[in-house]
Amino acid sequence: MAVDWNSAEGCRALDPADMLGRLLEFPAQFRPAYDAGRRLSLPAGYKHSRQVVVAGMGGSAIAGDYVAALLRDRCRVPVFVWRDYGLPAFAGPDTLVVASSYSGNTEETLSAFDRARRAGARIIALTTGGELGRRAEAAGYPVFKIDYQAPPRAALAYSLFPLLGILTALEVAPDLTAEVDEAGAVAAGLLETVRPERPEGSNPAKALARAAHGRVVVVYGGGSLEPVARRWKTQVNENSKGWAFFEALPELNHNAVVGFTYPPAARDTVLVIGLGSPGEAAELDARLEVTAELLRQAGHEPRILAARGNSRLARMMHLTVLGDWFSYYLALLNGVDPTPVPPIDFLKAELARRREGPSPA
């Protein structure tokens, strides 16, 4: 189905649930969500936590990745992300566990919440409600209630920025107000160059989607951009309904670079996108440049993108916005609605059916 992607009306022909509207709203959500996190009422003892575990899956877990990358050299305690049932063995009374589930019904996150209770951990629930909200409220734990209706991946501002605000309030993280404001301004500025009214010739998200159409997308990113590369990958999976993978620098320089040659058909069927943050880490800048040269020597045409912004957070959000719009336009080129995720719905229903077992005769 051919879609006119040069107008909002044209885009919505394939986007009846209005993912476009979610993308347009995103930058304006940063500061309000951060401030709301700072205002959450928390027990005084939570400030004495010795580590933070963010337990979640999919679009709810990626916020933990962003926080860990953003604060890795600025946070007085380590931040871990847990994508699984249960919790790591070290989680105990000195651990702050943030159980993050947009729906409140993610079974892995509910398992982590229950394990955290048994371990005597300090718990915060971050959710729209559901079973997680019910259990947390019944047990007297703080609940940050997300008041925004969207697919979890489109509610990133409400899983990421409240978490930053909470960690600031607990004095685990520094005051990030200026950086949050800059990130919002940078993201809003990019919005003007990627919105539908901007034609392909001057719209980097559309141009990149055109280059990726019909190809497997592989995204490289290192340091603070590693979780952003993961975000690009998952956005292509869910929005564009396409194959995509991500790898991290510098690790990929110790293995992936040897595999650029075969199969030869990959030159025409794989598009490598490299995410760079010039000036943040000279070693990673150099590695990305040399990796791109190796790809070219093997006959590939990688696309190398540079983050913009003064702060680390601004650079991360600049490329996040670009990736989100890229995946949106790729969905339109693929002729698919970016919002529904039928395979995930099927998987959940099938797992539930198998747990219930066969119906009695």
VENPE-V608408 format. One record per residue. N is the residue number from 1. PHI is phi as a letter, one per 30 degrees, with the letter a starting at -180 (none if undefined). D_LAST is the distance of its C-alpha to the last C-alpha in Angstrom with 2 decimals. Layout:
# VENPE-V608408
N,PHI,D_LAST
N,PHI,D_LAST
This chain:
# VENPE-V608408
1,none,46.27
2,d,49.83
3,b,50.32
4,d,53.61
5,c,53.42
6,c,56.94
7,b,55.93
8,d,53.28
9,d,52.41
10,d,51.96
11,d,49.73
12,d,47.45
13,d,46.65
14,c,44.16
15,b,43.76
16,d,42.44
17,d,41.18
18,i,44.74
19,d,44.62
20,e,48.33
21,d,48.92
22,d,47.34
23,d,49.67
24,d,52.66
25,d,51.95
26,e,51.45
27,d,55.05
28,d,55.84
29,d,53.00
30,e,54.44
31,d,57.01
32,e,55.16
33,d,52.09
34,d,54.35
35,d,56.21
36,d,53.04
37,d,51.91
38,d,55.30
39,d,54.98
40,d,51.70
41,d,52.41
42,b,51.83
43,d,52.57
44,e,55.93
45,d,54.49
46,d,52.54
47,d,55.90
48,c,56.03
49,d,52.98
50,c,53.75
51,a,51.15
52,b,48.83
53,c,45.29
54,c,43.71
55,c,39.94
56,a,38.18
57,b,36.69
58,h,37.84
59,d,40.17
60,d,40.23
61,d,41.29
62,d,44.09
63,d,46.20
64,d,46.32
65,d,47.56
66,d,50.27
67,d,51.36
68,d,51.55
69,d,53.60
70,d,55.80
71,c,56.66
72,e,56.66
73,c,60.41
74,b,60.79
75,c,58.17
76,d,59.13
77,b,55.68
78,d,53.26
79,c,50.38
80,c,47.20
81,c,44.19
82,c,40.76
83,c,37.97
84,a,35.15
85,d,32.97
86,i,35.01
87,b,38.80
88,d,41.62
89,d,42.73
90,d,46.07
91,d,44.62
92,a,45.85
93,d,47.98
94,c,50.56
95,c,48.10
96,c,47.58
97,c,44.03
98,c,43.58
99,d,39.88
100,c,39.91
101,b,36.96
102,e,37.77
103,d,34.43
104,i,34.08
105,b,30.46
106,d,31.08
107,d,28.94
108,d,31.65
109,d,34.27
110,d,32.29
111,d,31.95
112,d,35.72
113,d,36.43
114,d,34.58
115,d,36.38
116,d,39.67
117,d,39.24
118,d,38.69
119,d,41.72
120,i,43.89
121,d,44.73
122,d,46.37
123,b,43.85
124,b,44.23
125,c,41.36
126,b,42.10
127,a,39.59
128,d,39.09
129,k,36.85
130,i,33.08
131,d,31.59
132,d,34.58
133,e,37.01
134,d,35.22
135,d,35.11
136,d,38.71
137,d,40.10
138,d,38.40
139,d,39.94
140,i,43.32
141,d,43.63
142,d,45.60
143,b,43.65
144,c,45.23
145,d,43.52
146,d,43.55
147,c,44.38
148,a,43.98
149,c,41.24
150,a,40.74
151,e,38.58
152,e,39.14
153,d,41.38
154,c,43.58
155,c,44.00
156,e,45.81
157,e,48.82
158,c,46.76
159,c,45.29
160,d,48.51
161,d,51.41
162,d,50.11
163,d,49.43
164,d,53.03
165,d,54.24
166,d,52.40
167,d,53.89
168,d,57.29
169,d,57.01
170,d,56.15
171,i,59.22
172,d,57.10
173,c,58.12
174,d,61.43
175,d,62.03
176,c,60.74
177,e,61.82
178,d,64.38
179,d,62.03
180,d,59.22
181,d,61.76
182,d,63.02
183,e,59.52
184,d,58.90
185,d,62.22
186,d,61.68
187,d,58.19
188,d,59.55
189,d,62.40
190,d,60.11
191,e,58.11
192,d,61.18
193,c,61.14
194,c,57.45
195,d,56.58
196,e,55.93
197,d,59.47
198,d,60.92
199,d,61.10
200,e,59.85
201,d,63.35
202,b,63.73
203,c,60.10
204,d,59.06
205,d,55.33
206,d,55.40
207,d,57.62
208,d,55.37
209,d,52.26
210,d,54.13
211,d,54.98
212,d,51.38
213,e,49.80
214,i,48.00
215,b,48.42
216,d,46.57
217,c,48.04
218,b,49.13
219,c,50.68
220,c,53.09
221,a,54.22
222,b,55.78
223,i,56.66
224,d,55.84
225,c,54.54
226,d,51.81
227,d,49.24
228,d,50.61
229,d,49.91
230,d,46.32
231,e,46.15
232,e,47.49
233,e,44.86
234,d,41.92
235,d,43.45
236,d,43.69
237,e,40.05
238,d,38.76
239,d,41.42
240,d,42.48
241,h,39.16
242,b,41.27
243,d,41.63
244,a,43.88
245,b,44.86
246,b,47.39
247,b,49.66
248,c,52.09
249,d,55.81
250,d,57.47
251,e,54.58
252,d,54.11
253,d,57.76
254,c,56.87
255,a,54.33
256,e,53.32
257,d,56.91
258,d,56.91
259,c,54.07
260,d,55.67
261,d,56.80
262,c,53.76
263,d,52.14
264,e,55.11
265,d,52.86
266,d,51.97
267,e,55.38
268,c,54.10
269,c,50.42
270,b,50.67
271,c,52.56
272,c,53.61
273,c,54.45
274,c,56.49
275,c,56.75
276,b,60.09
277,b,61.72
278,e,65.45
279,i,67.50
280,d,64.71
281,b,64.62
282,e,67.24
283,d,65.40
284,d,62.26
285,e,64.41
286,d,66.08
287,d,62.87
288,d,61.32
289,d,64.51
290,d,64.64
291,d,60.94
292,d,61.56
293,d,64.50
294,d,62.41
295,d,59.88
296,d,62.74
297,d,64.16
298,d,60.83
299,j,60.97
300,c,58.72
301,b,59.78
302,d,58.38
303,c,58.62
304,c,60.09
305,c,59.84
306,c,61.94
307,d,60.80
308,c,63.19
309,k,64.12
310,d,66.20
311,c,63.52
312,d,60.61
313,d,58.18
314,d,59.85
315,d,59.64
316,d,55.95
317,d,55.18
318,e,57.45
319,d,55.44
320,d,52.13
321,d,53.10
322,d,54.27
323,d,51.01
324,d,48.90
325,d,50.95
326,e,50.98
327,d,47.18
328,d,47.19
329,d,49.65
330,d,47.86
331,e,44.70
332,d,46.84
333,d,48.26
334,d,44.77
335,i,43.92
336,b,41.06
337,d,40.41
338,d,41.15
339,d,38.84
340,d,35.13
341,b,33.37
342,e,30.17
343,d,29.41
344,d,29.52
345,d,27.26
346,d,24.74
347,e,25.08
348,d,24.47
349,d,21.36
350,d,19.95
351,d,20.88
352,d,19.27
353,d,15.94
354,d,16.25
355,d,17.21
356,d,14.20
357,i,11.96
358,d,8.67
359,d,6.39
360,d,3.78
361,d,0.00
